[in-house]
Amino acid sequence: AGPDRSTTREQWEETAHQSRLSEYAYDPKARTDAELQADLLPALRTGETAEAAQARITAATSERQARRIDTGLGTEPWRPNLLENDATFPRAHTLDRHGAALPMSDMQDRVMGVGRWAGQPPASFAYKWVDDHLANRVIQQHIEQHWEEIRLALKEKELYKASWDEGELVGRGYYNKNVALPNTPRTPVIGETSWVQLTILLDTSGQSYILTAFPKGSFQ
């Protein structure tokens, strides 16, 4: 139908344009995986503007990523084993740097920046787990209690970081007594902690893994 006498031609054309946009509105959540793959093609579709095509590609890309992550994460909290985790994912390094089997001298070397830590910035705190079974329990319990928060963070940023006071001894090692005093000799002192630091990432397949989980030093 043409414009009526109470409507200007510009208003009528804008109304028709909006109607076409509504007709071809794109909803990525309603698309199958195969359709989403096809939606990444840049060719304009009937009634589609260049801006709408770019918005379609962006939305399809985001939806495919969200589905990949959902598949990798699953719906139930996963119970990682640190030994298996570190062996499976090349970037994971919990036990190599904080495992209970490490000698205390390695923690001291890290604070001083010597031994296998030579050439790296010395650490203000270097603590290891008092027991690897305790480490597994603490991390598994945290993941179970914060699973929805973790899933959301991984879906949005592909990263989850948290630190907390476990309320019991989890680690011991060394800290630099003079950390707050610039231009003073580094002085390693034995310390203990109940604090934990956890970092979870996603790999390229969307599977979550623990980058590191360690007893966190603190002067609190």
SULTA-V874837 format. One record per pair of residues at least 4 apart in sequence whose ideal C-beta (glycine too) atoms are under 7 Angstrom apart, sorted by the first residue. I is the first residue (numbers start at 1). GAP is how many residues later the second one is. If there is no record, write none. Layout:
BEGIN
i=(I,I)
gap=(GAP,GAP)
END
This chain:
BEGIN
i=(3,3,3,7,7,9,10,11,12,13,14,15,16,17,18,19,20,20,21,23,24,24,26,26,28,28,28,28,29,31,31,31,33,34,35,36,36,36,39,39,39,40,40,40,42,42,44,44,44,48,48,49,50,51,52,53,54,55,56,57,58,59,60,61,62,63,64,65,66,66,67,68,68,69,69,69,69,69,71,72,72,72,72,72,73,73,73,74,77,77,77,78,78,79,80,80,80,80,81,81,82,82,82,82,82,82,82,82,83,83,84,85,85,85,85,86,86,86,86,86,89,89,91,92,92,92,93,93,94,94,94,94,94,95,95,97,98,98,98,98,98,99,99,99,100,100,100,100,100,102,102,104,104,105,106,106,107,107,107,107,107,107,108,108,108,109,109,109,109,110,110,110,111,111,111,111,111,111,111,111,112,112,112,113,113,113,113,113,114,122,124,124,124,124,125,125,126,126,127,127,127,127,127,127,127,128,128,128,129,129,129,129,129,130,130,130,130,130,131,132,133,134,134,135,135,136,137,138,138,138,138,139,139,139,139,140,141,142,142,143,143,146,147,148,149,150,150,150,151,152,153,153,153,154,154,154,154,154,158,158,159,160,161,161,162,163,163,163,163,164,165,165,166,166,166,167,168,169,169,170,170,170,170,171,171,171,172,172,173,174,174,174,174,175,175,175,175,176,176,176,177,177,178,178,178,178,191,193,193,193,193,195,195,195,196,196,196,197,197,198,199,199,200,200,200,201,201,202,202,202,203,203)
gap=(4,6,9,4,5,4,4,4,4,4,4,4,4,4,4,4,4,27,4,24,23,24,30,33,8,31,32,35,34,4,5,8,4,4,4,24,27,28,17,18,21,17,20,21,11,15,4,6,9,4,5,4,4,4,4,4,4,4,4,4,4,4,4,4,4,4,4,4,4,89,4,4,138,4,85,86,133,137,135,130,133,134,135,136,78,81,135,4,66,67,70,65,130,61,5,59,60,130,4,55,4,12,13,50,53,54,128,131,4,12,4,4,7,124,125,6,7,8,9,10,114,120,120,117,118,119,4,119,4,116,118,119,120,4,37,117,29,30,31,116,117,29,30,33,28,29,30,31,32,4,26,4,69,4,4,9,4,19,20,21,66,67,4,66,80,5,6,7,8,7,13,16,11,12,15,63,64,65,75,77,10,74,76,4,5,7,8,9,4,64,51,52,55,93,50,92,47,48,44,45,46,66,87,88,90,43,45,87,5,6,41,42,86,4,39,40,41,42,4,4,4,4,36,4,78,4,4,4,28,32,58,4,59,71,74,4,4,4,56,4,7,4,4,4,4,4,10,50,4,4,4,6,7,4,6,46,48,54,43,44,42,40,37,38,36,32,33,34,53,32,29,30,4,28,30,27,26,23,25,23,24,26,45,21,22,44,19,20,18,14,15,16,17,4,14,16,42,10,11,12,10,12,6,7,8,9,26,22,23,24,25,20,21,23,17,19,20,17,19,15,12,13,8,10,11,8,10,4,5,6,4,6)
END
